Amino acid sequence: MDRVADGLDAALQKAFTRPIPKSAGAQVRYLVKQLKSTRAVAGLLGVTQRTVERYVKDQIKRPRPDLAQRLEREVAKRWQPQIRAKAKQNAATTGGIVIDTRARFGYTAAPGTTDDARLRHLTLALPPQYAARLFEAKDAGGTEQQLRNIAAEALGEVYFRDSGRRAHGLEVEFTDLEHLEFDL
């Protein structure tokens, strides 16, 4: 499960100006319009072309639960691409991103300091450069671990090292993630 990537997607979906189509027929018609053919949609969803055609004509109203999830996920990926791009651009250049997380944080620090990991709940505004790095890594197909490392680096810089004013050389480990949410 990609919690960081899903959290970034959810944050971008909050920027949408119109809701995603609700009915299966409307969702399939949207995908057909985007992909230009029922065959491409069938391949994307893992169903037959005839099934896609039946959804387009509203001959089938309710998809099975697994198909409904795939359908909603694929529509959400493609919905309002210009709004999504504008929100990413704003977060990466001026606005930054807010992270709300509950996770275990451990540290690699100098001898004689406490480095015991403990559970913390943090809500912080991250600077735009970290938002840009998170979105770039996600768009480039970065793994969940790479995204977590960027988030840990950002939290280490903003919260633990206070933008370079304290705890020099402290490296933050971001583990046992219980909750993670982003907001633009």
C-alpha positions as CSV (number, residue, x, y, z in Angstrom):
1,M,0.0,0.0,0.0
2,D,1.5,3.3,-1.0
3,R,0.4,5.6,1.8
4,V,2.5,8.6,0.8
5,A,1.6,8.4,-2.9
6,D,-2.1,8.0,-2.0
7,G,-1.9,10.9,0.4
8,L,-0.5,13.1,-2.2
9,D,-3.2,12.1,-4.7
10,A,-5.9,12.8,-2.0
11,A,-4.4,16.3,-1.4
12,L,-4.6,17.0,-5.1
13,Q,-8.2,15.8,-5.3
14,K,-9.2,18.4,-2.7
15,A,-8.3,21.0,-5.3
16,F,-10.8,19.7,-7.9
17,T,-13.5,22.2,-8.9
18,R,-16.0,19.6,-10.0
19,P,-16.8,16.3,-8.4
20,I,-15.8,13.0,-10.1
21,P,-18.7,11.3,-11.9
22,K,-20.6,9.0,-9.5
23,S,-22.3,6.5,-11.8
24,A,-20.4,3.6,-13.4
25,G,-21.8,4.6,-16.8
26,A,-20.6,8.2,-16.5
27,Q,-17.2,7.0,-15.3
28,V,-16.8,4.6,-18.2
29,R,-17.9,7.2,-20.7
30,Y,-15.3,9.6,-19.3
31,L,-12.6,7.0,-19.7
32,V,-13.7,6.2,-23.2
33,K,-13.5,9.9,-24.1
34,Q,-10.0,10.2,-22.5
35,L,-8.6,7.0,-24.0
36,K,-10.4,7.3,-27.4
37,S,-11.6,3.7,-27.6
38,T,-13.6,1.1,-25.7
39,R,-10.9,-1.4,-26.4
40,A,-8.3,0.7,-24.5
41,V,-10.7,1.1,-21.5
42,A,-11.4,-2.6,-21.5
43,G,-7.7,-3.4,-21.3
44,L,-7.2,-0.8,-18.6
45,L,-10.0,-2.2,-16.4
46,G,-9.4,-5.9,-17.2
47,V,-12.9,-6.5,-18.7
48,T,-14.1,-7.3,-22.2
49,Q,-14.8,-4.6,-24.8
50,R,-18.5,-5.6,-24.9
51,T,-18.7,-5.0,-21.1
52,V,-17.4,-1.5,-21.6
53,E,-19.9,-0.9,-24.4
54,R,-22.7,-2.1,-22.1
55,Y,-21.6,0.4,-19.4
56,V,-21.5,3.2,-21.9
57,K,-25.1,2.5,-23.0
58,D,-26.2,2.1,-19.3
59,Q,-27.2,-1.5,-19.8
60,I,-25.1,-2.4,-16.8
61,K,-25.6,-0.1,-13.8
62,R,-23.6,-1.6,-10.9
63,P,-20.1,-3.0,-11.3
64,R,-18.7,-5.7,-9.0
65,P,-16.9,-4.1,-6.0
66,D,-13.3,-4.8,-7.4
67,L,-14.2,-3.3,-10.8
68,A,-15.9,-0.3,-9.1
69,Q,-12.7,0.4,-7.2
70,R,-10.5,0.1,-10.3
71,L,-12.9,2.3,-12.3
72,E,-13.0,5.0,-9.6
73,R,-9.2,5.0,-9.3
74,E,-8.6,5.3,-13.0
75,V,-11.1,8.2,-13.4
76,A,-9.6,10.0,-10.4
77,K,-6.1,9.7,-11.9
78,R,-7.2,11.4,-15.1
79,W,-9.8,13.9,-13.7
80,Q,-9.1,17.6,-14.2
81,P,-5.5,17.4,-15.2
82,Q,-5.0,21.1,-15.6
83,I,-6.4,21.8,-12.0
84,R,-4.1,19.0,-10.7
85,A,-1.1,20.5,-12.5
86,K,-1.9,24.0,-11.2
87,A,-2.2,22.8,-7.6
88,K,1.1,20.9,-7.9
89,Q,2.8,24.0,-9.4
90,N,1.5,26.2,-6.6
91,A,2.6,23.8,-3.9
92,A,6.0,23.4,-5.5
93,T,6.7,27.1,-5.9
94,T,4.9,29.2,-3.3
95,G,2.4,27.4,-1.1
96,G,4.3,24.3,0.1
97,I,2.4,21.4,1.6
98,V,1.0,20.5,5.0
99,I,1.8,17.1,6.4
100,D,-0.2,15.6,9.3
101,T,1.3,12.3,10.5
102,R,1.4,10.0,13.4
103,A,4.5,7.8,13.2
104,R,7.4,6.5,15.1
105,F,10.5,8.7,14.7
106,G,14.0,7.4,15.5
107,Y,17.2,9.3,15.2
108,T,20.8,8.8,14.3
109,A,22.7,11.3,16.4
110,A,25.9,12.0,18.2
111,P,26.9,9.7,21.1
112,G,25.4,10.7,24.5
113,T,22.1,12.0,23.0
114,T,18.8,10.3,23.1
115,D,18.0,8.3,20.0
116,D,15.1,6.1,21.2
117,A,12.4,6.1,18.7
118,R,9.0,7.2,19.9
119,L,5.5,7.8,18.6
120,R,4.7,11.4,17.7
121,H,1.8,13.2,16.1
122,L,3.1,16.1,13.9
123,T,1.2,18.6,11.8
124,L,3.7,20.9,9.9
125,A,3.8,23.1,6.9
126,L,6.6,21.9,4.7
127,P,8.5,24.4,2.4
128,P,7.8,24.4,-1.3
129,Q,11.1,22.6,-2.2
130,Y,10.0,19.5,-0.3
131,A,6.5,19.6,-2.0
132,A,8.3,19.8,-5.4
133,R,10.6,16.8,-4.5
134,L,7.6,14.7,-3.3
135,F,5.6,15.4,-6.5
136,E,8.6,14.9,-8.8
137,A,9.5,11.6,-7.1
138,K,5.9,10.4,-7.3
139,D,5.5,11.4,-10.9
140,A,8.8,9.6,-11.8
141,G,7.4,6.4,-10.3
142,G,9.4,6.6,-7.0
143,T,8.8,3.8,-4.5
144,E,7.0,4.2,-1.2
145,Q,10.3,4.1,0.6
146,Q,11.8,6.9,-1.5
147,L,8.7,9.1,-0.8
148,R,9.0,8.3,2.9
149,N,12.6,9.2,2.9
150,I,11.8,12.6,1.3
151,A,9.1,13.2,3.9
152,A,11.5,12.1,6.7
153,E,14.1,14.5,5.5
154,A,11.5,17.3,5.3
155,L,10.3,16.6,8.8
156,G,13.8,16.4,10.1
157,E,14.7,19.7,8.6
158,V,11.6,21.6,9.6
159,Y,10.7,20.1,13.0
160,F,13.8,18.5,14.5
161,R,16.6,20.6,13.1
162,D,14.4,23.8,13.0
163,S,15.7,24.9,9.6
164,G,19.4,24.5,10.6
165,R,19.1,26.3,14.0
166,R,19.6,23.2,16.2
167,A,20.5,19.5,16.2
168,H,23.1,19.6,13.4
169,G,23.8,16.2,11.9
170,L,20.6,14.7,13.2
171,E,19.1,12.1,10.7
172,V,15.5,11.2,11.1
173,E,14.0,7.7,10.6
174,F,10.3,7.6,9.7
175,T,8.8,4.2,10.6
176,D,5.6,2.6,12.0
177,L,3.4,5.0,10.1
178,E,-0.1,5.0,11.6
179,H,-1.6,8.0,9.9
180,L,-0.5,10.3,7.1
181,E,-2.4,13.0,5.4
182,F,-1.4,15.9,3.1
183,D,-3.1,19.2,2.4
184,L,-2.2,21.9,-0.1
